[in-house]
Amino acid sequence: MTNVYLNGGPWGANEIKYVIYMSATTPNNDDTSNTNGEFYVTSSGHMFAQSAEIKGTIYSKAGEIGSWIIDKNKISTIPSDASNDVSSTGIAKSGINGYIGTDPEANKINNIAFWSGMTYKINTGKLQGSDSGTFFAVTHEGKLYCRSADIRGSITATTGTIGGWKINDSRL
C-alpha cells in the first residue's frame, strides 16, 4: 500500500514538511534523505525521486550528474570541496587559466574552454598540463594545447616549427 500525503504529513497539521509525499512507508519528521524508492517534494522545494526519468529542460546552477560537478560557470570533475590537487576534465563558460610545466607564470594558457588530463592546482586555482604526461586543452579563442597527439589528415600552418624545422609562409 502506498501512503500519499499532500500539504503536510502524519506529524500534525501545523508541521508542513512535505508538500507531496508518496511511499509505502510513513515518513519520519526529520527524514529528508530517504532511500526507500519514494518520491517527495518538501515545502522548501527540494525534490527527491529515486530512479527518475525526467523529460524536458533541467535547469541547475549547482549540483552533480554522475561524477561531474556543476557550478555557475563550468561543468567539471573538480570537486567543490577539493583540498588536494586533482586530475580533471571539464568545460568552462568563461574560461579558466592554466599553464604547462611546473611554473604557473611560464607557458601560460589563458581562457581555457575545454580540457582533459590536466591537474587542478588548489593553491593557484589554475589547471596544470604536464611537461611529460598527456593533456588536452582548447581556449575560447580556439588555440589547441595537447601532449602526445595523433593527428591524421591535413594540417595547415603558415608559421611555427615541426621537428625543429621552421615554417616560413610556403616552405620549411
C-alpha positions as protocol buffer text, in pm:
chain_id: "A"
residue {
  index: 1
  type: MET
  ca { x: 0 y: 0 z: 0 }
}
residue {
  index: 2
  type: THR
  ca { x: 128 y: 349 z: -83 }
}
residue {
  index: 3
  type: ASN
  ca { x: 87 y: 637 z: 160 }
}
residue {
  index: 4
  type: VAL
  ca { x: 23 y: 972 z: -5 }
}
residue {
  index: 5
  type: TYR
  ca { x: 42 y: 1296 z: 191 }
}
residue {
  index: 6
  type: LEU
  ca { x: -46 y: 1628 z: 34 }
}
residue {
  index: 7
  type: ASN
  ca { x: 45 y: 1953 z: 208 }
}
residue {
  index: 8
  type: GLY
  ca { x: 155 y: 1801 z: 538 }
}
residue {
  index: 9
  type: GLY
  ca { x: 223 y: 1466 z: 694 }
}
residue {
  index: 10
  type: PRO
  ca { x: 137 y: 1232 z: 978 }
}
residue {
  index: 11
  type: TRP
  ca { x: 306 y: 1454 z: 1240 }
}
residue {
  index: 12
  type: GLY
  ca { x: 48 y: 1731 z: 1266 }
}
residue {
  index: 13
  type: ALA
  ca { x: -131 y: 1989 z: 1057 }
}
residue {
  index: 14
  type: ASN
  ca { x: 94 y: 2277 z: 1172 }
}
residue {
  index: 15
  type: GLU
  ca { x: 417 y: 2099 z: 1072 }
}
residue {
  index: 16
  type: ILE
  ca { x: 420 y: 2102 z: 692 }
}
residue {
  index: 17
  type: LYS
  ca { x: 741 y: 1926 z: 594 }
}
residue {
  index: 18
  type: TYR
  ca { x: 631 y: 1776 z: 262 }
}
residue {
  index: 19
  type: VAL
  ca { x: 402 y: 1926 z: 2 }
}
residue {
  index: 20
  type: ILE
  ca { x: 378 y: 1586 z: -173 }
}
residue {
  index: 21
  type: TYR
  ca { x: 500 y: 1253 z: -33 }
}
residue {
  index: 22
  type: MET
  ca { x: 437 y: 909 z: -184 }
}
residue {
  index: 23
  type: SER
  ca { x: 582 y: 594 z: -30 }
}
residue {
  index: 24
  type: ALA
  ca { x: 499 y: 251 z: 101 }
}
residue {
  index: 25
  type: THR
  ca { x: 630 y: 368 z: 440 }
}
residue {
  index: 26
  type: THR
  ca { x: 533 y: 655 z: 671 }
}
residue {
  index: 27
  type: PRO
  ca { x: 793 y: 937 z: 670 }
}
residue {
  index: 28
  type: ASN
  ca { x: 976 y: 1046 z: 983 }
}
residue {
  index: 29
  type: ASN
  ca { x: 954 y: 1413 z: 1077 }
}
residue {
  index: 30
  type: ASP
  ca { x: 1330 y: 1460 z: 1026 }
}
residue {
  index: 31
  type: ASP
  ca { x: 1354 y: 1242 z: 716 }
}
residue {
  index: 32
  type: THR
  ca { x: 1482 y: 1426 z: 406 }
}
residue {
  index: 33
  type: SER
  ca { x: 1720 y: 1166 z: 266 }
}
residue {
  index: 34
  type: ASN
  ca { x: 1503 y: 859 z: 212 }
}
residue {
  index: 35
  type: THR
  ca { x: 1632 y: 574 z: 2 }
}
residue {
  index: 36
  type: ASN
  ca { x: 1323 y: 354 z: 5 }
}
residue {
  index: 37
  type: GLY
  ca { x: 1220 y: 439 z: -350 }
}
residue {
  index: 38
  type: GLU
  ca { x: 973 y: 707 z: -258 }
}
residue {
  index: 39
  type: PHE
  ca { x: 901 y: 1039 z: -421 }
}
residue {
  index: 40
  type: TYR
  ca { x: 863 y: 1364 z: -232 }
}
residue {
  index: 41
  type: VAL
  ca { x: 874 y: 1740 z: -265 }
}
residue {
  index: 42
  type: THR
  ca { x: 946 y: 1937 z: 53 }
}
residue {
  index: 43
  type: SER
  ca { x: 779 y: 2265 z: 144 }
}
residue {
  index: 44
  type: SER
  ca { x: 1114 y: 2438 z: 65 }
}
residue {
  index: 45
  type: GLY
  ca { x: 1112 y: 2295 z: -291 }
}
residue {
  index: 46
  type: HIS
  ca { x: 1357 y: 2004 z: -255 }
}
residue {
  index: 47
  type: MET
  ca { x: 1251 y: 1714 z: -477 }
}
residue {
  index: 48
  type: PHE
  ca { x: 1363 y: 1356 z: -422 }
}
residue {
  index: 49
  type: ALA
  ca { x: 1286 y: 1086 z: -676 }
}
residue {
  index: 50
  type: GLN
  ca { x: 1476 y: 761 z: -688 }
}
residue {
  index: 51
  type: SER
  ca { x: 1526 y: 622 z: -1041 }
}
residue {
  index: 52
  type: ALA
  ca { x: 1364 y: 927 z: -1201 }
}
residue {
  index: 53
  type: GLU
  ca { x: 1331 y: 978 z: -1574 }
}
residue {
  index: 54
  type: ILE
  ca { x: 1283 y: 1348 z: -1639 }
}
residue {
  index: 55
  type: LYS
  ca { x: 1190 y: 1471 z: -1986 }
}
residue {
  index: 56
  type: GLY
  ca { x: 1223 y: 1832 z: -2090 }
}
residue {
  index: 57
  type: THR
  ca { x: 1455 y: 2105 z: -1968 }
}
residue {
  index: 58
  type: ILE
  ca { x: 1653 y: 2072 z: -1646 }
}
residue {
  index: 59
  type: TYR
  ca { x: 1795 y: 2396 z: -1506 }
}
residue {
  index: 60
  type: SER
  ca { x: 2071 y: 2395 z: -1244 }
}
residue {
  index: 61
  type: LYS
  ca { x: 2339 y: 2637 z: -1120 }
}
residue {
  index: 62
  type: ALA
  ca { x: 2491 y: 2373 z: -891 }
}
residue {
  index: 63
  type: GLY
  ca { x: 2488 y: 2003 z: -817 }
}
residue {
  index: 64
  type: GLU
  ca { x: 2620 y: 1681 z: -966 }
}
residue {
  index: 65
  type: ILE
  ca { x: 2548 y: 1446 z: -1255 }
}
residue {
  index: 66
  type: GLY
  ca { x: 2742 y: 1124 z: -1201 }
}
residue {
  index: 67
  type: SER
  ca { x: 3098 y: 1233 z: -1120 }
}
residue {
  index: 68
  type: TRP
  ca { x: 3053 y: 1570 z: -1295 }
}
residue {
  index: 69
  type: ILE
  ca { x: 3020 y: 1876 z: -1071 }
}
residue {
  index: 70
  type: ILE
  ca { x: 2802 y: 2164 z: -1190 }
}
residue {
  index: 71
  type: ASP
  ca { x: 2879 y: 2516 z: -1078 }
}
residue {
  index: 72
  type: LYS
  ca { x: 2778 y: 2856 z: -1211 }
}
residue {
  index: 73
  type: ASN
  ca { x: 3036 y: 2876 z: -1495 }
}
residue {
  index: 74
  type: LYS
  ca { x: 3165 y: 2524 z: -1550 }
}
residue {
  index: 75
  type: ILE
  ca { x: 3092 y: 2153 z: -1553 }
}
residue {
  index: 76
  type: SER
  ca { x: 3398 y: 1956 z: -1443 }
}
residue {
  index: 77
  type: THR
  ca { x: 3536 y: 1673 z: -1236 }
}
residue {
  index: 78
  type: ILE
  ca { x: 3683 y: 1925 z: -986 }
}
residue {
  index: 79
  type: PRO
  ca { x: 3507 y: 1871 z: -651 }
}
residue {
  index: 80
  type: SER
  ca { x: 3387 y: 2199 z: -495 }
}
residue {
  index: 81
  type: ASP
  ca { x: 3540 y: 2090 z: -164 }
}
residue {
  index: 82
  type: ALA
  ca { x: 3873 y: 1967 z: -310 }
}
residue {
  index: 83
  type: SER
  ca { x: 4155 y: 2002 z: -58 }
}
residue {
  index: 84
  type: ASN
  ca { x: 4426 y: 1846 z: -274 }
}
residue {
  index: 85
  type: ASP
  ca { x: 4533 y: 1884 z: -637 }
}
residue {
  index: 86
  type: VAL
  ca { x: 4309 y: 1673 z: -860 }
}
residue {
  index: 87
  type: SER
  ca { x: 4328 y: 1544 z: -1219 }
}
residue {
  index: 88
  type: SER
  ca { x: 4033 y: 1690 z: -1404 }
}
residue {
  index: 89
  type: THR
  ca { x: 3826 y: 1722 z: -1718 }
}
residue {
  index: 90
  type: GLY
  ca { x: 3578 y: 1998 z: -1789 }
}
residue {
  index: 91
  type: ILE
  ca { x: 3404 y: 2267 z: -1988 }
}
residue {
  index: 92
  type: ALA
  ca { x: 3411 y: 2630 z: -1873 }
}
residue {
  index: 93
  type: LYS
  ca { x: 3174 y: 2908 z: -1985 }
}
residue {
  index: 94
  type: SER
  ca { x: 3404 y: 3199 z: -1906 }
}
residue {
  index: 95
  type: GLY
  ca { x: 3734 y: 3017 z: -1921 }
}
residue {
  index: 96
  type: ILE
  ca { x: 3981 y: 2905 z: -1660 }
}
residue {
  index: 97
  type: ASN
  ca { x: 4353 y: 2979 z: -1668 }
}
residue {
  index: 98
  type: GLY
  ca { x: 4638 y: 2731 z: -1668 }
}
residue {
  index: 99
  type: TYR
  ca { x: 4997 y: 2660 z: -1759 }
}
residue {
  index: 100
  type: ILE
  ca { x: 5228 y: 2387 z: -1890 }
}
residue {
  index: 101
  type: GLY
  ca { x: 5514 y: 2261 z: -1670 }
}
residue {
  index: 102
  type: THR
  ca { x: 5585 y: 2347 z: -1309 }
}
residue {
  index: 103
  type: ASP
  ca { x: 5594 y: 2729 z: -1312 }
}
residue {
  index: 104
  type: PRO
  ca { x: 5247 y: 2895 z: -1306 }
}
residue {
  index: 105
  type: GLU
  ca { x: 5400 y: 3214 z: -1452 }
}
residue {
  index: 106
  type: ALA
  ca { x: 5565 y: 3040 z: -1752 }
}
residue {
  index: 107
  type: ASN
  ca { x: 5394 y: 2878 z: -2053 }
}
residue {
  index: 108
  type: LYS
  ca { x: 5054 y: 3024 z: -1964 }
}
residue {
  index: 109
  type: ILE
  ca { x: 4729 y: 2905 z: -2120 }
}
residue {
  index: 110
  type: ASN
  ca { x: 4459 y: 3167 z: -2068 }
}
residue {
  index: 111
  type: ASN
  ca { x: 4083 y: 3139 z: -2103 }
}
residue {
  index: 112
  type: ILE
  ca { x: 4059 y: 2757 z: -2132 }
}
residue {
  index: 113
  type: ALA
  ca { x: 3719 y: 2640 z: -2258 }
}
residue {
  index: 114
  type: PHE
  ca { x: 3765 y: 2258 z: -2271 }
}
residue {
  index: 115
  type: TRP
  ca { x: 4026 y: 2042 z: -2100 }
}
residue {
  index: 116
  type: SER
  ca { x: 4112 y: 1684 z: -2010 }
}
residue {
  index: 117
  type: GLY
  ca { x: 4400 y: 1521 z: -1825 }
}
residue {
  index: 118
  type: MET
  ca { x: 4509 y: 1845 z: -1657 }
}
residue {
  index: 119
  type: THR
  ca { x: 4568 y: 1883 z: -1284 }
}
residue {
  index: 120
  type: TYR
  ca { x: 4363 y: 2143 z: -1097 }
}
residue {
  index: 121
  type: LYS
  ca { x: 4607 y: 2310 z: -855 }
}
residue {
  index: 122
  type: ILE
  ca { x: 4437 y: 2404 z: -529 }
}
residue {
  index: 123
  type: ASN
  ca { x: 4698 y: 2665 z: -429 }
}
residue {
  index: 124
  type: THR
  ca { x: 4674 y: 2862 z: -758 }
}
residue {
  index: 125
  type: GLY
  ca { x: 4323 y: 2775 z: -878 }
}
residue {
  index: 126
  type: LYS
  ca { x: 4475 y: 2701 z: -1220 }
}
residue {
  index: 127
  type: LEU
  ca { x: 4498 y: 2397 z: -1446 }
}
residue {
  index: 128
  type: GLN
  ca { x: 4842 y: 2243 z: -1497 }
}
residue {
  index: 129
  type: GLY
  ca { x: 4943 y: 2049 z: -1807 }
}
residue {
  index: 130
  type: SER
  ca { x: 5237 y: 1813 z: -1755 }
}
residue {
  index: 131
  type: ASP
  ca { x: 5565 y: 1856 z: -1945 }
}
residue {
  index: 132
  type: SER
  ca { x: 5582 y: 1479 z: -1991 }
}
residue {
  index: 133
  type: GLY
  ca { x: 5228 y: 1343 z: -1947 }
}
residue {
  index: 134
  type: THR
  ca { x: 4929 y: 1375 z: -2178 }
}
residue {
  index: 135
  type: PHE
  ca { x: 4670 y: 1651 z: -2163 }
}
residue {
  index: 136
  type: PHE
  ca { x: 4435 y: 1837 z: -2393 }
}
residue {
  index: 137
  type: ALA
  ca { x: 4309 y: 2196 z: -2376 }
}
residue {
  index: 138
  type: VAL
  ca { x: 4132 y: 2438 z: -2610 }
}
residue {
  index: 139
  type: THR
  ca { x: 4091 y: 2808 z: -2532 }
}
residue {
  index: 140
  type: HIS
  ca { x: 3780 y: 3013 z: -2607 }
}
residue {
  index: 141
  type: GLU
  ca { x: 3981 y: 3169 z: -2890 }
}
residue {
  index: 142
  type: GLY
  ca { x: 4033 y: 2823 z: -3049 }
}
residue {
  index: 143
  type: LYS
  ca { x: 4400 y: 2768 z: -2961 }
}
residue {
  index: 144
  type: LEU
  ca { x: 4478 y: 2399 z: -2907 }
}
residue {
  index: 145
  type: TYR
  ca { x: 4729 y: 2268 z: -2649 }
}
residue {
  index: 146
  type: CYS
  ca { x: 4799 y: 1896 z: -2615 }
}
residue {
  index: 147
  type: ARG
  ca { x: 5065 y: 1634 z: -2548 }
}
residue {
  index: 148
  type: SER
  ca { x: 5100 y: 1309 z: -2738 }
}
residue {
  index: 149
  type: ALA
  ca { x: 4871 y: 1398 z: -3028 }
}
residue {
  index: 150
  type: ASP
  ca { x: 4799 y: 1161 z: -3313 }
}
residue {
  index: 151
  type: ILE
  ca { x: 4661 y: 1386 z: -3586 }
}
residue {
  index: 152
  type: ARG
  ca { x: 4561 y: 1233 z: -3919 }
}
residue {
  index: 153
  type: GLY
  ca { x: 4475 y: 1420 z: -4233 }
}
residue {
  index: 154
  type: SER
  ca { x: 4578 y: 1763 z: -4350 }
}
residue {
  index: 155
  type: ILE
  ca { x: 4743 y: 2023 z: -4127 }
}
residue {
  index: 156
  type: THR
  ca { x: 4766 y: 2382 z: -4246 }
}
residue {
  index: 157
  type: ALA
  ca { x: 5023 y: 2613 z: -4086 }
}
residue {
  index: 158
  type: THR
  ca { x: 5187 y: 2937 z: -4201 }
}
residue {
  index: 159
  type: THR
  ca { x: 5419 y: 2978 z: -3900 }
}
residue {
  index: 160
  type: GLY
  ca { x: 5575 y: 2766 z: -3626 }
}
residue {
  index: 161
  type: THR
  ca { x: 5806 y: 2465 z: -3619 }
}
residue {
  index: 162
  type: ILE
  ca { x: 5776 y: 2094 z: -3695 }
}
residue {
  index: 163
  type: GLY
  ca { x: 6050 y: 1861 z: -3568 }
}
residue {
  index: 164
  type: GLY
  ca { x: 6294 y: 2153 z: -3538 }
}
residue {
  index: 165
  type: TRP
  ca { x: 6217 y: 2281 z: -3889 }
}
residue {
  index: 166
  type: LYS
  ca { x: 6088 y: 2637 z: -3907 }
}
residue {
  index: 167
  type: ILE
  ca { x: 5778 y: 2703 z: -4116 }
}
residue {
  index: 168
  type: ASN
  ca { x: 5801 y: 3018 z: -4333 }
}
residue {
  index: 169
  type: ASP
  ca { x: 5489 y: 3105 z: -4537 }
}
residue {
  index: 170
  type: SER
  ca { x: 5530 y: 2843 z: -4811 }
}
residue {
  index: 171
  type: ARG
  ca { x: 5843 y: 2645 z: -4716 }
}
residue {
  index: 172
  type: LEU
  ca { x: 6027 y: 2466 z: -4434 }
}
